[in-house]
C-alpha cells in the first residue's frame, strides 16, 4: 500500500506485507526489524516491522516506512520502470536487505543482528489484482486527419485539446508532465 505523501516532502509512505516460511521448529522473536529496500540497485527506502516474531511454518512480515524521493535521470528512469511494472500487473524484483533487529528493551542481540544484516529477501512487487487501467475517459475536443498518398489508410491525427480522466490506486500526489503513445 502507498497510502499518502510523507510529511515535509520526504517521499511516499508505504506498508508492505510479505510471506516468510520458517521450516525449522524454532520460534524467534526478532523485535523491531529494519530492511533497506532496493530495485535494480537503486535505494528506495527503509521499512521497519515492530514486534516481528517468526514461528515455525508460514509467517507474514509487515514493514512500514518511506520510499525516498528520487532525483536524477537514471534514478527517475528506474523508479518509473518499477511503477510501470506495478501498473501493468507485472512482477518486479524488490530486494529487502536486513539492516538491524532491536529488542523491545532497546538492546541488540549480536548474532541475530549479524544474521539479519546478511539476509537479502527477494520480494515480488506486483499488484495483486493484475493490471491497473488508470485512464477512465478520454475527451478529444478537435481533431484533424492528414491523409497522404504514401499511407492512404494510415492518416496522421492531430489535436490541440485532449483531456483524460485518470484514477490511480495510490493515496499520494502525482504530477504528470507528459504522456506519449508508442
PENORLIN-V118142 format. One record per pair of residues at least 6 apart in sequence whose C-alpha atoms are under 6 Angstrom apart, sorted by sequence separation. I is the first residue (numbers start at 1). J is the second residue. D is the distance in whole Angstrom. If there is no record, write none. Layout:
I;J;D + I;J;D
//
This chain:
6;12;5 + 38;44;5 + 102;108;5 + 5;12;5 + 6;13;5 + 37;44;5 + 5;13;6 + 37;45;5 + 147;155;5 + 4;13;6 + 36;45;6 + 37;46;6 + 146;155;5 + 36;46;4 + 145;155;6 + 146;156;5 + 2;13;6 + 35;46;6 + 145;156;6 + 2;14;5 + 35;47;5 + 101;113;5 + 145;157;5 + 1;14;6 + 34;47;6 + 49;62;6 + 100;113;6 + 144;157;6 + 1;15;5 + 34;48;4 + 49;63;5 + 144;158;5 + 33;48;5 + 48;63;5 + 143;158;6 + 33;49;5 + 47;63;5 + 48;64;5 + 143;159;5 + 32;49;5 + 47;64;5 + 142;159;6 + 32;50;4 + 47;65;4 + 98;116;5 + 99;117;5 + 32;51;5 + 46;65;6 + 98;117;4 + 31;51;5 + 141;161;5 + 31;52;5 + 45;66;6 + 98;119;5 + 140;161;6 + 30;52;5 + 45;67;5 + 97;119;6 + 140;162;5 + 30;53;6 + 44;67;5 + 45;68;5 + 97;120;4 + 139;162;6 + 29;53;4 + 44;68;6 + 96;120;6 + 139;163;5 + 28;53;6 + 96;121;5 + 138;163;6 + 28;54;5 + 95;121;6 + 138;164;4 + 27;54;6 + 95;122;5 + 137;164;6 + 27;55;5 + 94;122;6 + 95;123;6 + 137;165;5 + 94;123;5 + 136;165;6 + 93;123;6 + 135;165;6 + 136;166;6 + 25;56;5 + 93;124;5 + 135;166;4 + 24;56;6 + 92;124;6 + 134;166;5 + 91;124;6 + 92;125;5 + 134;167;5 + 22;56;5 + 23;57;6 + 91;125;6 + 134;168;5 + 22;57;5 + 91;126;5 + 21;57;5 + 90;126;6 + 21;58;5 + 89;126;6 + 20;58;6 + 21;59;6 + 89;127;5 + 20;59;5 + 19;59;6 + 86;126;5 + 19;60;5 + 86;127;6 + 89;130;4 + 18;60;6 + 89;131;4 + 18;61;5 + 88;131;4 + 17;61;5 + 87;131;6 + 17;62;4 + 87;132;5 + 16;62;6 + 16;63;5 + 15;63;6 + 15;64;4 + 14;64;6 + 14;65;6 + 13;65;6 + 14;66;6 + 13;66;4 + 12;66;5 + 12;67;5 + 39;94;5 + 11;67;5 + 38;94;6 + 11;68;5 + 38;95;5 + 11;69;5 + 37;95;6 + 37;96;5 + 36;96;6 + 35;96;6 + 36;97;5 + 35;97;5 + 35;98;5 + 35;99;5 + 34;99;5 + 34;100;5 + 33;100;6 + 33;101;4 + 32;101;5 + 32;102;5 + 31;102;5 + 31;103;4 + 31;104;6 + 4;171;5 + 5;172;5 + 2;170;6 + 3;171;4 + 4;172;4
//
